[in-house]
Amino acid sequence: MTQHRYLQLDVLAQRAGAGNPLGVVFDAEGLDSAAMQAYAAWANLSETIFFLPPTSADADYRIRIFTPRQELPFAGHPSVGAAWAVIDAGLVDANKQGLVQECKAGLLPVRVEKRGSERLIHVRTPRATRLAGGEDFPDLLRAATAGLPGGTLVPALWNNGPSWWLVQLADEATVRTMIPDLAAIAALTGTSEAVGLAVFARTDAGEHDVVVRAYCPADGIPEDPVTGSANACVAAMLQASDALPGNAGRYLASQGREMGRDGSIEVEVDAQGEVWIGGRVQAVIRGRVDW
C-alpha cells in the first residue's frame, strides 16, 4: 500500500457542488495500470487522473486518465482539472500563463487566465475527426434516439481521443426533458466502440449558446455531468457545418443542470480551427489516498 496526496475537484463549475467531479492522485509512480484502474473503479467518479513524471522535455506534467471501466487517451474536464491542480499543488510556477500537458493523446497546450481572484483554465483539445454516420448503424441509432425530434445536422460519430455519437435535437426543451433509453444507447455505443452519445441544441435563452447532455451507460456512467471532450466534438461538428454560435468562434455551453450539477463550459474555435474548452475549477476535498 502506498500513500498519495489527493484532491477532489468540481471542474467547469461556477461553485462547489456543480460541474463534474474529478479525482486527482499525485505522485502515482508506485501504481501500475491495474492499480490505477482499480482505484478509479472504487472511486466511481466519471474520471480519476494520476500524475506521473513527464516523458517529454516539452511537457510541464503528465497524467493518465481513467473512468471506472477504462483508460482514456484524452478527456476534457480531467485535462482542465489537471492544469488547475498542478498549479494549486505548487508543481509549476503559479504565474505561468501557458502550460503543456502530456497525456496518451499527446502534448496539449493549456492557457492559464486570471480573472480577479479566480484562475481559469483552457485546454486545446485533440483535433476531432468524423468517423461514421447514421447510415453505418441505422437501426441502433434509430433506437437510441427514438421519439426525439432532430435538428438540421445529421447525427455522426466523432473522435478527439474518445469517440462520441453527436445528435442535434430540435431545441433546448427537447434536450433538457429527454428521457434516455440507456439500454439502446449502450447497444449503439458498445457496437460502434464509442464512449457515449451526446445530444445538443442551440438556445436563445441568452445565458448560454448551446445546451448539451451526454450519456455513457456502457462505461458505467448513465449521464455524465459535464463533458469536455463531447463539447469539443460538438464544436468541431458545428464548425464543419458553418453553424458556430457566439462571436469570433467563442460561445458558452450548458451541461449538467438536469442532474443538479449546472456546469458551464467556455468553448472557442481559434483561427487555425483548433478547439479549446475551459472554465472554472473548485477544490472540494484535500487529503490522502492509501492504495
C-alpha positions as CSV (number, residue, x, y, z in Angstrom):
1,M,0.0,0.0,0.0
2,T,1.3,3.4,-0.9
3,Q,0.2,6.9,0.2
4,H,-0.5,9.8,-2.2
5,R,-1.7,13.3,-2.0
6,Y,-5.3,13.6,-3.1
7,L,-7.6,16.3,-4.4
8,Q,-11.3,16.1,-5.4
9,L,-12.3,18.9,-7.7
10,D,-15.5,20.2,-9.3
11,V,-14.5,21.1,-12.8
12,L,-16.2,23.5,-15.2
13,A,-18.1,24.7,-12.2
14,Q,-19.1,28.1,-11.0
15,R,-19.4,26.8,-7.4
16,A,-18.7,23.7,-5.3
17,G,-21.3,21.1,-6.0
18,A,-21.6,22.0,-9.7
19,G,-19.7,20.9,-12.7
20,N,-18.1,17.4,-13.0
21,P,-16.3,15.8,-10.1
22,L,-12.7,14.7,-10.7
23,G,-10.4,12.6,-8.5
24,V,-6.7,13.7,-8.6
25,V,-4.0,11.3,-7.3
26,F,-0.4,12.8,-7.1
27,D,2.9,11.0,-7.2
28,A,1.5,7.9,-8.8
29,E,4.8,6.3,-9.9
30,G,4.3,3.5,-7.5
31,L,0.9,2.5,-9.1
32,D,0.7,0.2,-12.1
33,S,-2.1,0.3,-14.6
34,A,-4.1,-2.3,-12.8
35,A,-3.9,-0.4,-9.5
36,M,-4.9,2.9,-11.2
37,Q,-7.9,1.2,-12.9
38,A,-8.9,-0.5,-9.6
39,Y,-8.8,2.8,-7.7
40,A,-10.8,4.6,-10.4
41,A,-13.4,1.9,-10.3
42,W,-13.6,2.1,-6.5
43,A,-13.8,5.9,-6.5
44,N,-16.6,5.6,-9.1
45,L,-16.2,9.2,-10.4
46,S,-16.6,10.0,-14.1
47,E,-12.8,10.2,-14.2
48,T,-9.8,10.0,-11.9
49,I,-6.4,11.2,-13.0
50,F,-2.9,10.2,-11.9
51,F,0.1,12.5,-12.0
52,L,3.4,11.0,-13.3
53,P,6.7,12.4,-14.3
54,P,6.7,13.7,-17.9
55,T,8.4,11.6,-20.6
56,S,8.8,14.7,-22.9
57,A,11.1,17.6,-22.1
58,D,8.4,19.9,-23.6
59,A,5.7,18.9,-21.0
60,D,5.1,20.5,-17.7
61,Y,3.4,17.5,-16.3
62,R,1.9,14.1,-17.4
63,I,-1.4,12.5,-16.5
64,R,-3.2,9.2,-17.1
65,I,-7.0,9.4,-17.2
66,F,-9.3,6.5,-16.1
67,T,-13.1,6.1,-16.0
68,P,-14.4,3.4,-13.7
69,R,-14.0,0.9,-16.6
70,Q,-11.2,2.0,-18.9
71,E,-8.3,4.4,-19.6
72,L,-8.9,7.3,-22.0
73,P,-6.3,9.0,-24.2
74,F,-8.0,12.3,-23.6
75,A,-10.9,13.8,-21.6
76,G,-11.8,17.4,-21.3
77,H,-12.8,18.1,-17.7
78,P,-9.8,15.9,-16.4
79,S,-7.4,18.0,-18.5
80,V,-8.8,21.3,-17.3
81,G,-8.7,20.0,-13.7
82,A,-5.2,18.6,-14.1
83,A,-3.8,22.0,-15.1
84,W,-5.6,23.7,-12.2
85,A,-4.3,21.1,-9.8
86,V,-0.7,21.2,-10.8
87,I,-0.6,24.9,-10.2
88,D,-2.6,24.6,-6.9
89,A,-0.1,21.9,-5.7
90,G,2.9,24.2,-6.5
91,L,4.4,21.8,-9.1
92,V,4.7,24.6,-11.6
93,D,5.2,28.3,-11.4
94,A,1.8,29.9,-10.4
95,N,2.5,32.9,-12.6
96,K,2.8,30.9,-15.8
97,Q,0.2,31.7,-18.4
98,G,0.9,28.7,-20.6
99,L,1.5,25.0,-19.8
100,V,1.9,21.8,-21.8
101,Q,0.1,18.7,-20.7
102,E,1.3,15.2,-21.6
103,C,-1.3,12.5,-21.9
104,K,-1.9,9.5,-24.1
105,A,-3.3,11.8,-26.8
106,G,0.0,13.7,-26.9
107,L,1.1,17.1,-25.9
108,L,-1.7,19.6,-25.3
109,P,-1.3,23.4,-24.8
110,V,-3.0,24.9,-21.8
111,R,-3.9,28.6,-21.3
112,V,-4.0,29.9,-17.7
113,E,-6.0,33.1,-17.2
114,K,-6.6,35.2,-14.1
115,R,-10.0,36.9,-13.7
116,G,-9.9,38.7,-10.5
117,S,-9.2,36.2,-7.7
118,E,-10.1,33.2,-9.9
119,R,-7.8,31.1,-12.1
120,L,-9.5,29.8,-15.3
121,I,-8.0,27.0,-17.4
122,H,-8.5,26.4,-21.1
123,V,-7.1,23.3,-22.9
124,R,-6.6,22.9,-26.6
125,T,-8.3,19.5,-27.4
126,P,-7.0,17.0,-29.9
127,R,-8.4,17.7,-33.4
128,A,-11.7,16.0,-33.9
129,T,-12.5,13.8,-36.9
130,R,-15.7,12.4,-38.2
131,L,-15.6,8.6,-38.2
132,A,-19.1,7.4,-39.2
133,G,-22.7,8.5,-39.8
134,G,-26.1,7.2,-39.0
135,E,-26.1,5.2,-42.3
136,D,-23.4,3.0,-40.7
137,F,-25.5,2.0,-37.7
138,P,-29.1,2.9,-38.8
139,D,-31.1,0.6,-36.5
140,L,-29.0,1.1,-33.4
141,L,-29.0,4.9,-33.9
142,R,-32.8,5.0,-34.5
143,A,-33.4,3.0,-31.3
144,A,-31.2,5.3,-29.3
145,T,-32.9,8.4,-30.4
146,A,-36.5,7.1,-30.8
147,G,-39.2,9.8,-30.3
148,L,-36.7,12.7,-30.2
149,P,-37.3,15.4,-32.8
150,G,-33.9,16.1,-34.5
151,G,-32.2,19.3,-35.6
152,T,-30.8,20.2,-39.0
153,L,-27.4,18.5,-38.6
154,V,-27.1,14.8,-39.5
155,P,-26.1,12.5,-36.5
156,A,-22.5,11.3,-36.7
157,L,-19.7,9.6,-34.8
158,W,-16.8,12.0,-34.0
159,N,-13.5,11.3,-32.3
160,N,-11.0,13.5,-30.5
161,G,-9.4,10.8,-28.3
162,P,-12.7,9.2,-27.2
163,S,-15.4,8.7,-29.8
164,W,-18.8,10.4,-29.3
165,W,-22.1,10.0,-31.2
166,L,-23.4,13.5,-31.7
167,V,-27.1,14.1,-32.2
168,Q,-28.5,17.6,-32.7
169,L,-32.1,17.9,-31.3
170,A,-34.8,20.3,-32.3
171,D,-34.5,22.8,-29.4
172,E,-33.3,23.3,-25.8
173,A,-36.5,22.0,-24.3
174,T,-36.1,18.7,-26.1
175,V,-32.6,18.3,-24.7
176,R,-33.5,19.2,-21.2
177,T,-36.6,17.0,-21.0
178,M,-35.0,14.0,-22.7
179,I,-35.6,10.6,-21.0
180,P,-32.8,8.4,-22.4
181,D,-33.2,4.8,-23.4
182,L,-29.9,3.8,-21.7
183,A,-30.1,0.2,-23.0
184,A,-30.4,1.4,-26.6
185,I,-27.6,3.9,-26.1
186,A,-25.3,1.2,-24.6
187,A,-26.1,-1.0,-27.6
188,L,-25.2,1.8,-30.0
189,T,-22.0,2.9,-28.3
190,G,-20.8,-0.6,-27.5
191,T,-21.2,-1.8,-31.1
192,S,-19.6,1.3,-32.6
193,E,-16.8,1.4,-29.9
194,A,-17.9,4.9,-28.8
195,V,-17.6,6.1,-25.2
196,G,-21.1,7.7,-25.3
197,L,-23.8,9.6,-27.0
198,A,-24.1,13.4,-26.7
199,V,-27.2,15.4,-27.6
200,F,-27.2,19.2,-28.1
201,A,-29.2,22.1,-29.3
202,R,-28.8,25.8,-29.9
203,T,-30.5,28.0,-27.3
204,D,-31.7,31.6,-27.5
205,A,-32.1,32.0,-23.7
206,G,-29.1,34.4,-23.5
207,E,-27.3,32.8,-20.6
208,H,-25.8,30.0,-22.8
209,D,-25.5,29.4,-26.6
210,V,-25.6,25.6,-26.6
211,V,-27.2,23.1,-24.2
212,V,-25.6,19.6,-24.0
213,R,-26.3,16.2,-22.4
214,A,-24.1,13.2,-22.6
215,Y,-24.8,9.5,-21.8
216,C,-22.2,6.8,-21.2
217,P,-24.1,3.8,-19.9
218,A,-21.8,1.2,-21.4
219,D,-19.0,2.8,-19.4
220,G,-20.9,2.7,-16.1
221,I,-21.9,6.4,-16.3
222,P,-25.6,6.7,-17.2
223,E,-25.3,10.5,-17.6
224,D,-22.1,12.5,-17.4
225,P,-22.5,15.9,-15.6
226,V,-20.1,17.9,-17.8
227,T,-18.1,16.5,-20.7
228,G,-15.2,18.5,-22.2
229,S,-14.4,16.0,-25.0
230,A,-18.0,15.8,-26.1
231,N,-18.4,19.6,-26.1
232,A,-15.2,19.9,-28.1
233,C,-16.6,17.4,-30.7
234,V,-19.8,19.3,-30.8
235,A,-17.8,22.5,-31.6
236,A,-16.0,20.7,-34.4
237,M,-19.2,19.4,-35.8
238,L,-20.8,22.9,-35.7
239,Q,-17.6,24.4,-37.3
240,A,-17.7,21.9,-40.1
241,S,-21.3,22.8,-40.8
242,D,-20.6,26.6,-40.6
243,A,-23.1,26.7,-37.7
244,L,-21.0,28.0,-34.8
245,P,-22.9,30.3,-32.4
246,G,-21.4,33.2,-30.5
247,N,-18.9,35.8,-31.6
248,A,-15.4,35.2,-33.0
249,G,-15.7,31.4,-32.6
250,R,-16.5,31.7,-28.9
251,Y,-19.6,30.5,-27.1
252,L,-20.8,29.2,-23.7
253,A,-22.3,25.7,-23.3
254,S,-24.6,24.5,-20.5
255,Q,-24.5,20.9,-19.3
256,G,-25.4,19.1,-16.1
257,R,-28.4,21.2,-15.0
258,E,-30.8,18.3,-15.2
259,M,-28.5,16.4,-12.7
260,G,-28.3,19.3,-10.3
261,R,-24.7,20.0,-11.4
262,D,-25.2,23.0,-13.7
263,G,-21.8,23.2,-15.4
264,S,-20.6,26.0,-17.7
265,I,-18.1,25.3,-20.5
266,E,-16.3,28.1,-22.4
267,V,-15.7,26.9,-25.9
268,E,-13.5,28.5,-28.5
269,V,-12.6,27.6,-32.1
270,D,-9.5,29.6,-32.9
271,A,-8.3,31.0,-36.3
272,Q,-6.5,27.7,-37.0
273,G,-9.6,25.7,-36.4
274,E,-8.4,24.3,-33.1
275,V,-11.0,23.8,-30.4
276,W,-10.3,25.0,-26.8
277,I,-12.5,24.2,-23.8
278,G,-12.3,25.6,-20.3
279,G,-13.7,27.3,-17.3
280,R,-13.6,27.4,-13.5
281,V,-12.4,24.8,-11.0
282,Q,-13.4,24.4,-7.4
283,A,-11.5,22.3,-4.8
284,V,-13.8,20.3,-2.6
285,I,-11.6,17.7,-0.8
286,R,-7.9,17.7,0.1
287,G,-6.4,14.6,1.7
288,R,-4.5,11.4,1.2
289,V,-5.1,8.2,-0.6
290,D,-3.8,4.9,0.8
291,W,-3.9,2.3,-2.0
